[in-house]
């Protein structure tokens, strides 16, 4: 075999090897995307602690996304620590031995190819009063990152004005004052709309009969990042 034929043979081997690696990489990426798009098989985790000073009962979800799971665990731990501190300070101020209690539950509001959204509700019993708090957590499934408003909307500050305007159109009162206090932090990405969850105090202030305000994504599309403005069917029944 002359040198030219040897050269052609070697070139063919190199090209075939490169194509094989490219196809394997492409298939691997495709498999990764397919896996990302599958619904999470959610495991319900529970924790209970009952001692003389207080009682804690907690439920939270765990997915197959390690970063999302760790963020959820961090949130749960922070909530428990805040309750223990509040319970201790309350006992010091009132000089009472009455047991306090924290009950935390969750609801998966939405899941699709892109996002996973969970709402935590905390019921806190301090003896003489009972409080209910909630927190909505939006996650990007591909990165595992928890999404704040700045991740969902463009960097332009106009989105807050638009959110306030659209929310005002759906209540009898006004969002102007509570919007300044980040009332939209409990906003959930759900399919073709965003949902703004309101505390009982916020409901009274804006004169809303509903505990959440629904705003179609179509009315916010120009202010949302394209990834989150897209409409996807929810996998949550």
C-alpha positions as CSV (number, residue, x, y, z in Angstrom):
1,X,0.0,0.0,0.0
2,X,1.5,3.4,-1.0
3,X,1.7,6.3,1.3
4,X,-1.3,8.1,-0.2
5,X,-3.6,5.1,0.4
6,X,-2.3,4.8,3.9
7,X,-3.1,8.5,4.5
8,X,-6.6,8.0,3.2
9,X,-7.1,5.0,5.5
10,X,-5.9,6.9,8.5
11,X,-8.1,9.8,7.6
12,X,-11.2,7.6,7.3
13,X,-10.5,6.1,10.8
14,X,-10.2,9.5,12.3
15,X,-13.4,10.8,10.7
16,X,-15.3,7.7,11.7
17,X,-14.1,8.0,15.3
18,X,-15.0,11.7,15.5
19,X,-18.5,10.9,14.1
20,X,-19.0,8.2,16.7
21,X,-18.0,10.5,19.5
22,X,-20.3,13.2,18.1
23,X,-23.3,10.8,17.9
24,X,-22.7,9.5,21.3
25,X,-22.5,13.0,22.7
26,X,-25.7,13.9,20.9
27,X,-27.5,10.9,22.1
28,X,-26.3,11.5,25.6
29,X,-27.6,15.1,25.5
30,X,-30.9,13.8,24.1
31,X,-31.1,11.2,26.9
32,X,-30.4,13.9,29.4
33,X,-33.1,16.2,28.0
34,X,-35.6,13.3,28.0
35,X,-34.8,12.5,31.6
36,X,-35.2,16.1,32.5
37,X,-38.7,16.2,31.0
38,X,-40.0,13.2,32.9
39,X,-42.1,14.0,36.0
40,X,-40.4,13.7,39.3
41,X,-41.3,10.7,41.4
42,X,-41.7,12.7,44.5
43,X,-41.0,11.2,47.9
44,X,-42.8,12.6,50.9
45,X,-40.4,13.1,53.8
46,X,-41.6,13.6,57.4
47,X,-39.9,14.8,60.6
48,X,-41.4,14.9,64.1
49,X,-40.0,16.1,67.4
50,X,-42.0,16.3,70.6
51,X,-40.2,17.6,73.7
52,X,-41.3,19.5,76.8
53,X,-40.8,22.9,75.3
54,X,-42.3,22.4,71.8
55,X,-43.6,20.1,69.1
56,X,-42.5,20.1,65.5
57,X,-44.2,18.2,62.6
58,X,-42.8,18.7,59.2
59,X,-43.5,17.3,55.7
60,X,-41.5,18.1,52.6
61,X,-40.9,16.7,49.1
62,X,-37.8,15.2,47.7
63,X,-37.1,14.8,44.0
64,X,-34.3,13.2,42.0
65,X,-32.7,16.6,41.6
66,X,-30.0,17.0,44.3
67,X,-29.8,20.7,44.1
68,X,-33.6,21.2,44.4
69,X,-33.7,18.7,47.3
70,X,-30.9,20.6,49.2
71,X,-32.6,23.9,48.7
72,X,-35.8,22.5,50.1
73,X,-34.0,21.0,53.1
74,X,-32.3,24.3,53.8
75,X,-35.6,26.1,53.7
76,X,-37.2,23.6,56.1
77,X,-34.2,23.8,58.5
78,X,-34.4,27.6,58.4
79,X,-38.1,27.6,59.2
80,X,-37.6,25.2,62.1
81,X,-34.8,27.3,63.5
82,X,-36.9,30.5,63.2
83,X,-39.8,28.8,65.0
84,X,-37.5,27.6,67.9
85,X,-36.1,31.1,68.3
86,X,-39.6,32.6,68.2
87,X,-40.8,30.0,70.7
88,X,-37.9,30.7,73.1
89,X,-38.4,34.5,72.9
90,X,-42.2,34.1,73.5
91,X,-41.6,32.0,76.6
92,X,-39.1,34.5,77.9
93,X,-41.6,37.4,77.5
94,X,-44.7,35.6,78.8
95,X,-43.0,33.5,81.5
96,X,-45.2,30.5,80.6
97,X,-44.5,26.8,80.2
98,X,-47.2,26.2,77.6
99,X,-45.9,24.0,74.8
100,X,-45.7,25.6,71.3
101,X,-46.1,23.8,68.0
102,X,-45.0,24.0,64.4
103,X,-46.9,22.1,61.7
104,X,-45.5,22.4,58.2
105,X,-47.1,20.9,55.1
106,X,-46.6,21.3,51.4
107,X,-48.4,21.2,48.1
108,X,-46.8,20.8,44.6
109,X,-48.5,23.6,42.7
110,X,-47.0,22.9,39.3
111,X,-44.5,20.8,37.4
112,X,-43.6,20.6,33.7
113,X,-40.5,20.1,31.5
114,X,-38.9,23.3,32.8
115,X,-40.1,24.2,36.4
116,X,-41.0,22.6,39.7
117,X,-43.2,24.7,42.0
118,X,-44.0,23.9,45.7
119,X,-45.9,25.8,48.3
120,X,-45.2,25.4,52.0
121,X,-47.8,26.2,54.7
122,X,-46.7,26.7,58.3
123,X,-49.1,26.7,61.2
124,X,-47.5,28.0,64.3
125,X,-49.3,27.7,67.7
126,X,-47.8,29.9,70.4
127,X,-50.5,29.1,73.0
128,X,-52.4,32.4,73.0
129,X,-52.3,32.9,69.3
130,X,-52.1,30.8,66.1
131,X,-50.4,32.0,62.9
132,X,-50.4,30.7,59.4
133,X,-47.6,31.5,57.0
134,X,-46.8,30.2,53.5
135,X,-43.9,30.4,51.1
136,X,-43.9,29.6,47.4
137,X,-40.7,28.1,45.9
138,X,-40.1,28.0,42.1
139,X,-37.2,25.9,40.8
140,X,-35.7,25.5,37.3
141,X,-35.4,21.8,36.8
142,X,-32.3,21.9,34.5
143,X,-30.2,24.0,36.8
144,X,-31.8,23.1,40.1
145,X,-31.8,26.8,40.9
146,X,-34.4,28.5,43.1
147,X,-36.0,31.2,41.0
148,X,-36.6,34.7,42.4
149,X,-38.5,37.4,40.5
150,X,-35.2,38.7,39.0
151,X,-34.7,35.2,37.4
152,X,-38.2,35.0,36.0
153,X,-38.5,38.5,34.7
154,X,-36.1,40.6,32.7
155,X,-33.7,43.0,34.3
156,X,-35.9,45.9,33.4
157,X,-37.7,47.2,36.6
158,X,-40.9,47.7,34.5
159,X,-42.1,44.2,35.4
160,X,-43.0,45.3,38.9
161,X,-45.1,48.2,37.7
162,X,-46.8,45.9,35.2
163,X,-47.4,43.2,37.8
164,X,-48.9,45.8,40.1
165,X,-51.1,47.2,37.4
166,X,-52.4,43.7,36.3
167,X,-53.0,42.7,39.9
168,X,-54.9,45.9,40.6
169,X,-57.2,45.1,37.7
170,X,-58.3,41.9,39.5
171,X,-59.1,43.3,43.0
172,X,-61.3,46.0,44.4
173,X,-58.4,47.7,46.3
174,X,-54.9,48.5,45.4
175,X,-51.5,46.7,45.4
176,X,-49.5,49.9,45.4
177,X,-48.5,49.9,49.0
178,X,-47.9,46.1,49.5
179,X,-46.1,45.9,46.2
180,X,-43.3,48.0,47.8
181,X,-43.0,45.3,50.5
182,X,-42.3,42.5,48.0
183,X,-45.8,41.0,48.1
184,X,-45.1,39.4,44.7
185,X,-42.4,37.2,46.3
186,X,-45.0,34.4,46.6
187,X,-45.6,34.2,42.9
188,X,-46.0,30.8,41.3
189,X,-45.2,29.8,37.7
190,X,-48.2,27.6,36.6
191,X,-48.6,26.6,33.0
192,X,-50.2,29.5,31.0
193,X,-50.3,31.9,33.9
194,X,-48.6,33.2,37.1
195,X,-50.4,33.1,40.4
196,X,-49.8,35.6,43.2
197,X,-50.6,34.2,46.6
198,X,-51.9,36.5,49.3
199,X,-51.8,36.4,53.0
200,X,-55.0,37.1,54.9
201,X,-53.7,40.6,55.7
202,X,-52.9,41.3,52.1
203,X,-56.3,40.0,51.0
204,X,-57.9,42.5,53.3
205,X,-55.6,45.4,52.2
206,X,-56.3,44.8,48.5
207,X,-59.9,43.8,49.0
208,X,-59.7,40.4,47.4
209,X,-62.1,37.6,48.1
210,X,-59.6,35.1,46.6
211,X,-56.3,34.0,48.2
212,X,-54.5,34.2,44.9
213,X,-54.5,36.4,41.9
214,X,-54.2,34.7,38.4
215,X,-52.4,36.7,35.6
216,X,-52.1,35.1,32.2
217,X,-48.5,34.9,30.9
218,X,-49.6,36.4,27.7
219,X,-50.1,39.7,29.5
220,X,-46.5,39.6,30.9
221,X,-44.8,37.9,28.0
222,X,-42.7,40.9,26.9
223,X,-41.3,41.2,30.5
224,X,-40.7,37.6,31.2
225,X,-37.6,35.7,30.3
226,X,-38.5,33.5,27.3
227,X,-37.7,30.2,29.1
228,X,-40.4,31.0,31.7
229,X,-42.8,32.7,29.4
230,X,-43.4,29.5,27.5
231,X,-46.6,27.6,28.2
232,X,-46.3,24.0,29.2
233,X,-48.9,21.5,30.3
234,X,-48.8,20.8,34.0
235,X,-48.0,17.3,35.2
236,X,-49.7,18.0,38.6
237,X,-53.2,16.5,38.8
